[in-house]
Amino acid sequence: MRIDWKQPLSKNPKTLILTLILAISLPGRATAQGMPVYDNTNFISMTKSLLESAKQTSELLKTVEFLKEQKENIDKVNNTIKQLKAVRELARNNEILFQIVQSDLNDILNSPYIKAGEVEQVSQAFEQIMDTAIDDLDFVNQILSSDLLKMTDAERTAILMEKKVQSQEMVAELEIKVKRYREIISFRRMQDSINNRETQY
């Protein structure tokens, strides 16, 4: 049997093993004169080792594929959990925003210490934040209810996390505005009390 070394060897492990077996198991007459004949015991042992190695390699490749699939499944689960947490946080933050507008804004606008010219300014500051919050909620609903722009789970998760952070910032901004206007009201009330007390004397 002649082996054409110019031809590429097969990439199939089983074909390689069979080729080795045929080459090694040639009868003594096929070998060059003066060359020793292979020991059958060593040949059988080596063949078993090669077959076992091929089997183990095949099993290892299956394990790698399995682990890869499991990692992808775990990533999907992790992304889903992150999405749920982000949506819950968004809902909670928007609830806080609406509560602030319903209670604190009314108190501020109804205060006698807020001047007429300031009412529109205060209303616009609160309204701008609420408009942004409503637009963000609408966008999030579109992301969750449709396959918007063929997003992957990872891309959807990234957007939801970004919107969650933005909602936290809006809550913080609104709370700062409420605190500032309350401080203005408190200062003007105190100033009014001092002025009235001075006139009584």
Buried (B, 14 or more C-beta within 10 A) or exposed (E): EEEEEEEEEEEEBEEBBEBBBEEEBEEEEEEEEEEEEBEEEEBEEBBEEBBEEBEEEEEEEEEEEEEEEEEEEEEEEEBEEBBEBBBEBBEBBBEBBEEBBEEBBEEBBEBEBBEEEBBEEBEEBBEEBBEBBEEBBEEBEEBEEEEEEEBEBEBBBBBBBEBBBBBBEBBEBBBEBBEEBBEBBEEBEEEEEEEEEEEEE
